[in-house]
Amino acid sequence: MKLYRLVFFVLCIAGGLQAQGLRVSAAHTKPNKPAAYKFEFRAENEIRSDAEIAIIFPREFQLSTVIMAASSKLKGGFTINVKQDTVFLKRTGLGNSLPANQDCDIIVADVISPSNMETEYGFDLLIDKKKLIPNVNKSKNRVMRINK
């Protein structure tokens, strides 16, 4: 049995909103099997309690089985909608806003991992429909095996 950890680094910038050092990881992944993917970043501006977040996955990932998303920093929950390669999250408004310059995380569950676990993949993250520059630091995106 192989255990993989996927790690990606992307610098994302949007007009008025910046998310720095996007890091994507997943543990206990197997090719073509469901896993939870964790997105970690620092938003330089406030993330409102009614913010909309879109996470765009590479086409090799299957999202039809995605059923939930969670965050240890964004309290109050999300509504979730999946369309093709994108997971759309809408904060319910029940939790507080996350102040500027705070670390944030989002976990998306039941993503089917790609069959090729040795390939580089890039992700895009959008907050409140502000277009982020995709894959700015793509050369550093990598898949890293942590246990053979």
N, C-alpha and C positions, 0 to 999 in steps of 0.2 A: 504494500500500500504506500502511495506517495502522498505527502502533505506539501501543499504549495502555499506560498504567500505572494500575492501580487502587489507590487508597489509601483506607483506612478507619481511623478512630480510635474505639475503644470502651474505656471504663473498666469493668473487670470485677471484681466483688467477691464472695467466697464466705466463709461462716463458717469462720474458721480459715485460709483460703487466699485470697490476693489476687493477681490478675494485673493489672498496671497498664499502661495505655496500649497496648492491643492495636492493632497496625498490620498491615494486610493489604495485600500488594502482589503484582502479577504483571506480568511484562514480556513483550513479544512476543505479546500476546493479540489474537485476532481473534474476531469474533462466531461463535458455534457451533463453535469449534475448541478443541482441547485446549491447556492451558497449565499451568504450575506456579505454584501460589499459595504465597506465603511469609507465615507468621504470626509476628510478632515481639512479644514482651512481656517484662515483668519479673515474675517470681513472687516474692512477698515471703517465701514459705515454701519449704522444701526440696521438690524434685521427686524422689521416690524412684526407684530403678532398676526398680521393678515398677509404676510409676504407670500409671493408665489416663487417657487423654485423649480427649475427644470434641470434634470441631469440627462445628458445625451451620452448614450453608450455606443461603443463601436458596433458595427453591424453583426459581428461574430457572436455577440451575446444575445441570448434569447430572453425576452422580458415578459412573455405571455403568462408566466407563472408568478410574477411579482404580486404579492398580496399585502405587504405592509412596509411602512417606513417609520423610523423612530430617530430620536435625537436625545442625547443627555443634556444638551444645552438649550434646545428650542422646545420648551415645555408647552403643553396644550394640545399636542397631536397635529396630524395632517389629514387632509383628504388626499387620496391618491388616484391618479389616472395614468394609464399607460397607452401610448400611441407609437407604434412602430419602434423606433430606437430611443424613445425618450420617456422618462418617468417624470410626470408632472406632480408636484407636491404643492398643496395650498395649506398654509397654516390656518388653523381653525379660528384664531382670534382669542382663544381661551387662555393662552399663556402670555407672559410678558414679552416685550421686545428684547432682543439681545443687543446690549450696548455696543458702540463702535469699538474696534480694536480688541475684540474678544475672540478666543478660539471657538470654533464651532465644529460639530460633527453631525453627519446624517448617515444612518444605516438603512440600506435597502435590502429586503429579504427575498429569498427565493429567485434570485437571478440565476439563469442557467449559464454556467461558465462555458467558454469556447472550447472546441476540441483541441486546439493548439495552445498549450499553456506556456510555450517557449517564445511566443511572439510579443513584440512591443504593442501596446494599445494606448490610445489617448482618449480622454474624456473631456466633455465640456460641461460647465456649470453656469447656469444663468439664474440671477435673482431679480425678481420684479421685472422680468422681460428685458433687462438690460443685456445687450449682447456682449459677451466676454470674448476676448481674443482667443480663439481655439488653439490649444496645443502649442503655446508659445515656447515651451521648453521641451518640445517633443523628443529631442535627442537624449534626454535623461529618462524618458519613460522606459520602464523595463519590467519584465517578469522575473521574479527572483525565487528560486527554489530554496526553502529553508530546511527541508528534511527529505532525504531520498528514501 
